[in-house]
Amino acid sequence: PEDTSRELVPPFDKYWYESVENGRRKQMATDKKAGKVNPTYKPHAQTNGSVLPAMVKAYGGPFWFAGLLQLAISGLQFASPYLMQELMGNIAMDGPFWIGMLITFALFFNSLLIALFNGQYFRKTFIVGFRIRTGLISAIYRKALRISSFAKKDTTVGEIVNLMAVDAQRFFELTSYLHVLWSAPIIIAVCIFLLYEILGVAVFAGLAVMVIMIPLTGFIASKLRDLQVAQMKIKDDRVKRMNEILSGMKVLKLYAWEPSFQQDVVETRGTEIGILKSMAYYGAATFFVWSMAPFLVTLASFTVFVLIDEKNVLDPQTAFVSLALFNILRFPLAMFPMMITFAMQAWVSIQRINKFMNSEELDPNNVTHNQSDDAIAIKDGTFSWGDETPTLKNINLTLAKGKLSAIVGSVGTGKSSLISALLGEMEKIKGTINTDGSIAFVPQQAWIQNATLKENILFGRAFNAQKYDQVLECCALKPDLEMLPGGDSTEIGEKGINLSGGQKQRVALARAVYADAEIYLFDDPLSAVDAHVGKHIFEKVIGPQGMLVGRSRLLVTHGISFLPHVEEIFVIKDGEISESGSYQQLLDQKGAFSEFLTQHIQELDEEDEELAIIQETLQDEQSRHVVQRAMSTRSKGSNGSGGSMRKKKLSRQESRNSNKVETPAALVKGATLIEKEESATGAVDFAVYIKYFKAIGWNLAFWSIFFSIINQASAIYGSVWLTNWSEDPEAATDPSVRDMYLGVYGGLGGVQSFALLIASITLALGCLKAANKMHNNLLESTMRMPMSFFDTTPQGRIMNRFSKDVDVADNTLPQSIRMWLMMFFNVIGVFIVIAVSTPIFLAVVPVFMLIYYAVQKFYIATSRQLKRLESVTRSPIYSHFGESITGQSTIRAYGEQDRFKQESEKRVDYNQLMSYPSIIANRWLAIRLEIVGAMVVFFAALFAMLSRETIGAAMVGLSITYALQISAVLSFLVRMTAEVETNIVAVERLEEYTVLPREA
């Protein structure tokens, strides 16, 4: 319960608004210093708060406790080299057996303590990561419902989805390793101090290598950061284009525009791949520099140690205790620069989230809601869409309670803008607007939720059978229900795809009528329905005898046949109300209204049903005269502009469509349109791996594996060579022998470096080649899918593949594979070294392998399925979000923001519910593998003690040095195995759509 949105969101909100207020105070102080006199600050204007202090204050508690655990872990790490030194001394000096055994048990318990503290550390930090992700997603969603129309122009749906899918996720992934930023420098400092005690000033040679590497990695990190910003920008652009394509897929298919739009995305993707290639080169360089850093530091230190003083002898204790300390140094040296890179990426994400969170919001004070004699009153109103140029000027409009008024005017004069101004969607430059009563709104473009028809009409309100039935009757929906497979329980799809334009409009109208509001704003709702249906709806719903009689109604319309029944008409021309009055009064004035009537009638065909209704309705002499004049003008101009007018009419008729239900194939079997996303079960099919490696290219895959083997082999042989060197008495007395050992040791390091670099680059390029190929295949398949696929698949589900899954294939999967290869050969290397040092150890290797196999098999099967469940529950978050942004003005008009926020938070909580077991499973694995690692250390030390008569101190040092690594390496290998398998699910999902049936 403490990790649900209900508990996590309020504290984040509190500290976010505190940050905004602090930013505002700073700005006011700056303005005051600059000499600005009485600067005014709008409460909903652009701000300069930051999500970082809000995250720290809201969720920092467990994170700081994890810091204390990290401090304890860092301290315990240094006990192992000290205990190893004592054990080697005991064996070399043939000390008491019981002391040797005591040291062996101390090594075991030290490893066990590290394992337990590690388990708690990661659990705490993962929970903090979850909380941050929940808080950010919720904050981004709620901000999206408040953002002003002007600010919305600068941010696309694709960009905001990326803020949720990529940037918020990045914090979750980063939190567990954030303490490395302070613990790594401390560990490095302690290591250097202890190494100084052993090697003296020679350690500063190693330190010099590290110092040289810092600016080098700093340069690489800055380049990576710049590339990261560029890649995120181009990725946003690609996701935005895909969102536009999927939103307008029907139009694209009707005009056969798929190839050109597909090419557009392919070109954008090409630019992105170019940036990703540069990132891969720099990433390989970073990996190379810091993987080789410990060896280069060791080499430099040992070289200077033996060369500066002939008395300095590299004996086993000096060599292997130093090597154990250098191994401790390996993790912070490798992780610290990586964390700087990740921190840079996180900083970029913070800036992106801040930019969005600080964007301008709708000012709720644009419209007041005071008690009044009038339902709506605008006085001297001037409004704009956020820029300086006013769209509406000097608006004075009053709608008495219970009255029916209409707004008319030519296309583009500002009728819809006036409705938006009444809803508070426009920037109020001057004047006042007041509405007294609840509002229901029917937009020009009907917004339909991905839900059943009944849920769309109820829109969160309680079901009343009698009222519901009456609404269906009045909105002419009953005949449609009879044709729908599941009646009003039919799922009508994302954006109402399986309904005609007229049906969508009637559903939106039914939603408004059922809302039982006091004020109704109709933005030309009858334009999308047939004339006779429009007449029915006007008579039964909007008109003087309709269901809404007694309610305040403001109707934007082009249907002049309804105007005689309207009590007051407002005529808009060039953004101003040019005249107002009753129908007869306006006809008598022969002004803008008469012009509007004439123009509208000219656009109608003689056989048009609406014209017949107009002629039937307009009984008085004055009206008939206007009609006759318009008809004669039209016949004269039929060879000229009449063609374009007929085209307009034709397009309007097409938009109305017929009243027949567009029933996709999916509906024949039942009432559910949107198919639930299938979650694959069991192991990822081996064919997916084969397909992925084929996409990489067998050539690149072979060279990557080959050079990974060379890298590990040279590393192992380097350690064995060091053993021989430390035990060879001639190396202490003969400089030529010493130099030979030093030269070969350095040469092996050179081979290791070269092999690692080649392995990293070939793998990175191969994975990018595969990612690009899979993206283009997915794009090609998506563009060739039949419309029935888009009717039954939510847009968010498809977008999830083009954003999150493509990002995994681009960035996460290549890193997982690279680390897996490194860890796999590392584990093999560790067991080979221990077995060569103490052959008796081979007796327990099968037991360890059996335990390891059982643990990793159980974990991977569970982890894989949990990851799939997490992926499947992630898509609905983005689908709901995209739907909410599209219907933003409708949600705000009905005041349903809270209900939609709760729905979003419910989906996020469900996703967290599916994600949390995955993290706990991860900890389950870690604790078991670290216990296995502690046992490996114990048996390596035990067998060294039992074989003390036959093996030297150098071999004991080598064996324990490698055994101390096994816990981390084993744990990392299983985690990387799981990571590869869970991330390969992205490949499975990208390939899923490529095998579906395509258009002929």
ChimeraX attribute file (.defattr): number of C-alpha atoms within 10 A of each C-alpha:
attribute: neighborCount
match mode: 1-to-1
recipient: residues
	/A:1	7
	/A:2	8
	/A:3	16
	/A:4	19
	/A:5	22
	/A:6	14
	/A:7	13
	/A:8	20
	/A:9	21
	/A:10	14
	/A:11	16
	/A:12	26
	/A:13	19
	/A:14	13
	/A:15	21
	/A:16	23
	/A:17	15
	/A:18	16
	/A:19	20
	/A:20	20
	/A:21	16
	/A:22	15
	/A:23	16
	/A:24	18
	/A:25	12
	/A:26	13
	/A:27	15
	/A:28	17
	/A:29	13
	/A:30	12
	/A:31	14
	/A:32	13
	/A:33	9
	/A:34	9
	/A:35	10
	/A:36	12
	/A:37	8
	/A:38	9
	/A:39	9
	/A:40	8
	/A:41	12
	/A:42	9
	/A:43	15
	/A:44	17
	/A:45	13
	/A:46	18
	/A:47	22
	/A:48	17
	/A:49	22
	/A:50	23
	/A:51	23
	/A:52	17
	/A:53	16
	/A:54	23
	/A:55	21
	/A:56	16
	/A:57	14
	/A:58	22
	/A:59	21
	/A:60	17
	/A:61	12
	/A:62	15
	/A:63	23
	/A:64	15
	/A:65	14
	/A:66	23
	/A:67	19
	/A:68	14
	/A:69	21
	/A:70	22
	/A:71	15
	/A:72	15
	/A:73	21
	/A:74	18
	/A:75	14
	/A:76	15
	/A:77	17
	/A:78	18
	/A:79	14
	/A:80	23
	/A:81	23
	/A:82	16
	/A:83	19
	/A:84	24
	/A:85	20
	/A:86	18
	/A:87	28
	/A:88	28
	/A:89	16
	/A:90	19
	/A:91	21
	/A:92	18
	/A:93	10
	/A:94	12
	/A:95	13
	/A:96	10
	/A:97	14
	/A:98	10
	/A:99	13
	/A:100	24
	/A:101	17
	/A:102	13
	/A:103	23
	/A:104	24
	/A:105	17
	/A:106	16
	/A:107	25
	/A:108	22
	/A:109	16
	/A:110	18
	/A:111	26
	/A:112	19
	/A:113	17
	/A:114	22
	/A:115	23
	/A:116	17
	/A:117	19
	/A:118	21
	/A:119	20
	/A:120	17
	/A:121	22
	/A:122	23
	/A:123	19
	/A:124	21
	/A:125	26
	/A:126	23
	/A:127	21
	/A:128	26
	/A:129	23
	/A:130	25
	/A:131	26
	/A:132	26
	/A:133	24
	/A:134	26
	/A:135	28
	/A:136	25
	/A:137	25
	/A:138	23
	/A:139	21
	/A:140	21
	/A:141	25
	/A:142	18
	/A:143	17
	/A:144	22
	/A:145	22
	/A:146	21
	/A:147	23
	/A:148	23
	/A:149	18
	/A:150	19
	/A:151	17
	/A:152	17
	/A:153	9
	/A:154	10
	/A:155	17
	/A:156	18
	/A:157	21
	/A:158	23
	/A:159	22
	/A:160	25
	/A:161	27
	/A:162	23
	/A:163	22
	/A:164	24
	/A:165	21
	/A:166	17
	/A:167	24
	/A:168	24
	/A:169	21
	/A:170	19
	/A:171	25
	/A:172	19
	/A:173	16
	/A:174	18
	/A:175	19
	/A:176	20
	/A:177	16
	/A:178	19
	/A:179	20
	/A:180	21
	/A:181	17
	/A:182	14
	/A:183	18
	/A:184	20
	/A:185	15
	/A:186	16
	/A:187	23
	/A:188	19
	/A:189	13
	/A:190	16
	/A:191	21
	/A:192	20
	/A:193	14
	/A:194	17
	/A:195	23
	/A:196	16
	/A:197	11
	/A:198	17
	/A:199	22
	/A:200	15
	/A:201	15
	/A:202	20
	/A:203	25
	/A:204	19
	/A:205	20
	/A:206	25
	/A:207	17
	/A:208	14
	/A:209	18
	/A:210	18
	/A:211	12
	/A:212	11
	/A:213	16
	/A:214	15
	/A:215	11
	/A:216	14
	/A:217	21
	/A:218	15
	/A:219	13
	/A:220	20
	/A:221	22
	/A:222	14
	/A:223	15
	/A:224	25
	/A:225	22
	/A:226	15
	/A:227	17
	/A:228	19
	/A:229	16
	/A:230	15
	/A:231	19
	/A:232	20
	/A:233	14
	/A:234	18
	/A:235	23
	/A:236	22
	/A:237	19
	/A:238	24
	/A:239	25
	/A:240	23
	/A:241	19
	/A:242	22
	/A:243	22
	/A:244	15
	/A:245	18
	/A:246	20
	/A:247	14
	/A:248	11
	/A:249	20
	/A:250	15
	/A:251	13
	/A:252	17
	/A:253	15
	/A:254	9
	/A:255	9
	/A:256	11
	/A:257	13
	/A:258	19
	/A:259	12
	/A:260	11
	/A:261	17
	/A:262	19
	/A:263	14
	/A:264	15
	/A:265	20
	/A:266	18
	/A:267	13
	/A:268	17
	/A:269	20
	/A:270	13
	/A:271	16
	/A:272	21
	/A:273	19
	/A:274	13
	/A:275	17
	/A:276	23
	/A:277	18
	/A:278	15
	/A:279	22
	/A:280	25
	/A:281	19
	/A:282	20
	/A:283	22
	/A:284	22
	/A:285	19
	/A:286	24
	/A:287	21
	/A:288	22
	/A:289	22
	/A:290	24
	/A:291	20
	/A:292	22
	/A:293	22
	/A:294	24
	/A:295	23
	/A:296	21
	/A:297	22
	/A:298	22
	/A:299	19
	/A:300	20
	/A:301	25
	/A:302	23
	/A:303	20
	/A:304	19
	/A:305	22
	/A:306	21
	/A:307	15
	/A:308	11
	/A:309	9
	/A:310	12
	/A:311	11
	/A:312	16
	/A:313	19
	/A:314	23
	/A:315	19
	/A:316	26
	/A:317	22
	/A:318	19
	/A:319	23
	/A:320	29
	/A:321	25
	/A:322	25
	/A:323	23
	/A:324	25
	/A:325	25
	/A:326	21
	/A:327	21
	/A:328	22
	/A:329	22
	/A:330	19
	/A:331	18
	/A:332	22
	/A:333	23
	/A:334	20
	/A:335	19
	/A:336	21
	/A:337	23
	/A:338	21
	/A:339	20
	/A:340	19
	/A:341	23
	/A:342	22
	/A:343	18
	/A:344	19
	/A:345	23
	/A:346	19
	/A:347	16
	/A:348	18
	/A:349	21
	/A:350	19
	/A:351	15
	/A:352	18
	/A:353	22
	/A:354	18
	/A:355	16
	/A:356	22
	/A:357	26
	/A:358	20
	/A:359	22
	/A:360	22
	/A:361	23
	/A:362	20
	/A:363	19
	/A:364	13
	/A:365	14
	/A:366	21
	/A:367	20
	/A:368	15
	/A:369	14
	/A:370	12
	/A:371	11
	/A:372	14
	/A:373	11
	/A:374	17
	/A:375	25
	/A:376	22
	/A:377	22
	/A:378	20
	/A:379	15
	/A:380	13
	/A:381	20
	/A:382	24
	/A:383	27
	/A:384	19
	/A:385	20
	/A:386	19
	/A:387	10
	/A:388	10
	/A:389	12
	/A:390	16
	/A:391	20
	/A:392	26
	/A:393	20
	/A:394	17
	/A:395	22
	/A:396	17
	/A:397	16
	/A:398	17
	/A:399	21
	/A:400	17
	/A:401	19
	/A:402	16
	/A:403	19
	/A:404	24
	/A:405	22
	/A:406	26
	/A:407	25
	/A:408	27
	/A:409	25
	/A:410	19
	/A:411	10
	/A:412	12
	/A:413	19
	/A:414	22
	/A:415	28
	/A:416	18
	/A:417	20
	/A:418	23
	/A:419	21
	/A:420	20
	/A:421	23
	/A:422	21
	/A:423	22
	/A:424	22
	/A:425	28
	/A:426	26
	/A:427	23
	/A:428	22
	/A:429	17
	/A:430	14
	/A:431	16
	/A:432	18
	/A:433	26
	/A:434	21
	/A:435	21
	/A:436	18
	/A:437	19
	/A:438	16
	/A:439	21
	/A:440	24
	/A:441	27
	/A:442	25
	/A:443	21
	/A:444	17
	/A:445	16
	/A:446	23
	/A:447	24
	/A:448	25
	/A:449	22
	/A:450	21
	/A:451	19
	/A:452	21
	/A:453	25
	/A:454	19
	/A:455	19
	/A:456	21
	/A:457	26
	/A:458	18
	/A:459	19
	/A:460	12
	/A:461	11
	/A:462	8
	/A:463	14
	/A:464	10
	/A:465	9
	/A:466	8
	/A:467	13
	/A:468	17
	/A:469	13
	/A:470	17
	/A:471	24
	/A:472	23
	/A:473	16
	/A:474	22
	/A:475	25
	/A:476	20
	/A:477	18
	/A:478	16
	/A:479	12
	/A:480	17
	/A:481	17
	/A:482	11
	/A:483	13
	/A:484	23
	/A:485	19
	/A:486	18
	/A:487	16
	/A:488	21
	/A:489	16
	/A:490	20
	/A:491	27
	/A:492	30
	/A:493	24
	/A:494	24
	/A:495	21
	/A:496	23
	/A:497	22
	/A:498	21
	/A:499	23
	/A:500	22
	/A:501	21
	/A:502	24
	/A:503	25
	/A:504	24
	/A:505	27
	/A:506	27
	/A:507	26
	/A:508	24
	/A:509	27
	/A:510	26
	/A:511	27
	/A:512	23
	/A:513	27
	/A:514	21
	/A:515	21
	/A:516	15
	/A:517	17
	/A:518	18
	/A:519	25
	/A:520	25
	/A:521	23
	/A:522	24
	/A:523	24
	/A:524	22
	/A:525	25
	/A:526	25
	/A:527	21
	/A:528	25
	/A:529	25
	/A:530	20
	/A:531	21
	/A:532	12
	/A:533	17
	/A:534	22
	/A:535	20
	/A:536	17
	/A:537	23
	/A:538	20
	/A:539	17
	/A:540	21
	/A:541	21
	/A:542	26
	/A:543	20
	/A:544	17
	/A:545	13
	/A:546	15
	/A:547	19
	/A:548	21
	/A:549	16
	/A:550	15
	/A:551	19
	/A:552	24
	/A:553	28
	/A:554	25
	/A:555	25
	/A:556	24
	/A:557	20
	/A:558	21
	/A:559	20
	/A:560	19
	/A:561	19
	/A:562	20
	/A:563	24
	/A:564	16
	/A:565	19
	/A:566	20
	/A:567	14
	/A:568	23
	/A:569	24
	/A:570	27
	/A:571	24
	/A:572	25
	/A:573	21
	/A:574	15
	/A:575	22
	/A:576	21
	/A:577	22
	/A:578	15
	/A:579	15
	/A:580	19
	/A:581	16
	/A:582	17
	/A:583	19
	/A:584	14
	/A:585	13
	/A:586	19
	/A:587	18
	/A:588	12
	/A:589	12
	/A:590	11
	/A:591	13
	/A:592	20
	/A:593	26
	/A:594	16
	/A:595	15
	/A:596	18
	/A:597	21
	/A:598	19
	/A:599	17
	/A:600	18
	/A:601	23
	/A:602	23
	/A:603	20
	/A:604	20
	/A:605	17
	/A:606	12
	/A:607	8
	/A:608	12
	/A:609	13
	/A:610	21
	/A:611	19
	/A:612	13
	/A:613	16
	/A:614	19
	/A:615	14
	/A:616	11
	/A:617	17
	/A:618	19
	/A:619	11
	/A:620	9
	/A:621	8
	/A:622	12
	/A:623	21
	/A:624	16
	/A:625	12
	/A:626	18
	/A:627	20
	/A:628	14
	/A:629	14
	/A:630	19
	/A:631	20
	/A:632	12
	/A:633	16
	/A:634	22
	/A:635	12
	/A:636	11
	/A:637	13
	/A:638	15
	/A:639	9
	/A:640	11
	/A:641	13
	/A:642	19
	/A:643	13
	/A:644	12
	/A:645	19
	/A:646	16
	/A:647	12
	/A:648	14
	/A:649	16
	/A:650	14
	/A:651	12
	/A:652	15
	/A:653	17
	/A:654	13
	/A:655	16
	/A:656	21
	/A:657	18
	/A:658	15
	/A:659	17
	/A:660	14
	/A:661	16
	/A:662	14
	/A:663	19
	/A:664	16
	/A:665	13
	/A:666	16
	/A:667	21
	/A:668	13
	/A:669	10
	/A:670	13
	/A:671	18
	/A:672	20
	/A:673	27
	/A:674	20
	/A:675	13
	/A:676	11
	/A:677	14
	/A:678	9
	/A:679	14
	/A:680	16
	/A:681	13
	/A:682	9
	/A:683	14
	/A:684	18
	/A:685	12
	/A:686	9
	/A:687	10
	/A:688	15
	/A:689	15
	/A:690	12
	/A:691	16
	/A:692	21
	/A:693	18
	/A:694	15
	/A:695	19
	/A:696	23
	/A:697	15
	/A:698	13
	/A:699	12
	/A:700	20
	/A:701	19
	/A:702	15
	/A:703	16
	/A:704	24
	/A:705	19
	/A:706	14
	/A:707	21
	/A:708	24
	/A:709	22
	/A:710	18
	/A:711	26
	/A:712	21
	/A:713	17
	/A:714	20
	/A:715	21
	/A:716	19
	/A:717	16
	/A:718	20
	/A:719	20
	/A:720	19
	/A:721	16
	/A:722	24
	/A:723	23
	/A:724	16
	/A:725	24
	/A:726	24
	/A:727	17
	/A:728	16
	/A:729	15
	/A:730	13
	/A:731	22
	/A:732	19
	/A:733	13
	/A:734	11
	/A:735	14
	/A:736	11
	/A:737	16
	/A:738	22
	/A:739	15
	/A:740	13
	/A:741	19
	/A:742	20
	/A:743	13
	/A:744	14
	/A:745	22
	/A:746	18
	/A:747	14
	/A:748	20
	/A:749	21
	/A:750	17
	/A:751	16
	/A:752	26
	/A:753	23
	/A:754	15
	/A:755	22
	/A:756	26
	/A:757	23
	/A:758	19
	/A:759	28
	/A:760	26
	/A:761	21
	/A:762	22
	/A:763	24
	/A:764	29
	/A:765	20
	/A:766	23
	/A:767	27
	/A:768	23
	/A:769	17
	/A:770	22
	/A:771	27
	/A:772	21
	/A:773	15
	/A:774	21
	/A:775	22
	/A:776	18
	/A:777	16
	/A:778	23
	/A:779	20
	/A:780	18
	/A:781	20
	/A:782	21
	/A:783	22
	/A:784	18
	/A:785	19
	/A:786	17
	/A:787	17
	/A:788	16
	/A:789	18
	/A:790	20
	/A:791	23
	/A:792	23
	/A:793	18
	/A:794	26
	/A:795	22
	/A:796	24
	/A:797	17
	/A:798	20
	/A:799	23
	/A:800	26
	/A:801	22
	/A:802	20
	/A:803	22
	/A:804	20
	/A:805	23
	/A:806	23
	/A:807	18
	/A:808	20
	/A:809	24
	/A:810	24
	/A:811	17
	/A:812	16
	/A:813	25
	/A:814	23
	/A:815	22
	/A:816	20
	/A:817	21
	/A:818	21
	/A:819	19
	/A:820	21
	/A:821	18
	/A:822	21
	/A:823	22
	/A:824	20
	/A:825	19
	/A:826	25
	/A:827	19
	/A:828	12
	/A:829	20
	/A:830	23
	/A:831	19
	/A:832	16
	/A:833	22
	/A:834	26
	/A:835	17
	/A:836	16
	/A:837	23
	/A:838	22
	/A:839	14
	/A:840	17
	/A:841	20
	/A:842	14
	/A:843	10
	/A:844	12
	/A:845	15
	/A:846	11
	/A:847	11
	/A:848	16
	/A:849	12
	/A:850	11
	/A:851	15
	/A:852	18
	/A:853	13
	/A:854	11
	/A:855	17
	/A:856	22
	/A:857	14
	/A:858	12
	/A:859	19
	/A:860	22
	/A:861	17
	/A:862	18
	/A:863	25
	/A:864	25
	/A:865	20
	/A:866	21
	/A:867	23
	/A:868	22
	/A:869	20
	/A:870	21
	/A:871	23
	/A:872	20
	/A:873	22
	/A:874	23
	/A:875	24
	/A:876	22
	/A:877	27
	/A:878	28
	/A:879	21
	/A:880	22
	/A:881	26
	/A:882	22
	/A:883	20
	/A:884	22
	/A:885	19
	/A:886	16
	/A:887	20
	/A:888	19
	/A:889	21
	/A:890	21
	/A:891	20
	/A:892	18
	/A:893	21
	/A:894	17
	/A:895	14
	/A:896	14
	/A:897	18
	/A:898	13
	/A:899	13
	/A:900	19
	/A:901	18
	/A:902	14
	/A:903	15
	/A:904	24
	/A:905	22
	/A:906	16
	/A:907	20
	/A:908	24
	/A:909	19
	/A:910	17
	/A:911	21
	/A:912	22
	/A:913	16
	/A:914	20
	/A:915	21
	/A:916	16
	/A:917	16
	/A:918	21
	/A:919	19
	/A:920	17
	/A:921	16
	/A:922	22
	/A:923	18
	/A:924	14
	/A:925	21
	/A:926	25
	/A:927	21
	/A:928	19
	/A:929	26
	/A:930	25
	/A:931	20
	/A:932	22
	/A:933	26
	/A:934	26
	/A:935	21
	/A:936	26
	/A:937	26
	/A:938	24
	/A:939	20
	/A:940	27
	/A:941	29
	/A:942	18
	/A:943	18
	/A:944	31
	/A:945	21
	/A:946	16
	/A:947	16
	/A:948	19
	/A:949	11
	/A:950	8
	/A:951	16
	/A:952	18
	/A:953	25
	/A:954	24
	/A:955	23
	/A:956	29
	/A:957	28
	/A:958	26
	/A:959	26
	/A:960	30
	/A:961	27
	/A:962	26
	/A:963	25
	/A:964	27
	/A:965	20
	/A:966	25
	/A:967	26
	/A:968	18
	/A:969	22
	/A:970	23
	/A:971	23
	/A:972	20
	/A:973	22
	/A:974	25
	/A:975	22
	/A:976	23
	/A:977	21
	/A:978	24
	/A:979	24
	/A:980	21
	/A:981	23
	/A:982	23
	/A:983	23
	/A:984	24
	/A:985	26
	/A:986	21
	/A:987	26
	/A:988	19
	/A:989	19
	/A:990	24
	/A:991	20
	/A:992	13
	/A:993	19
	/A:994	18
	/A:995	9
	/A:996	12
	/A:997	12
	/A:998	15
	/A:999	9
	/A:1000	6
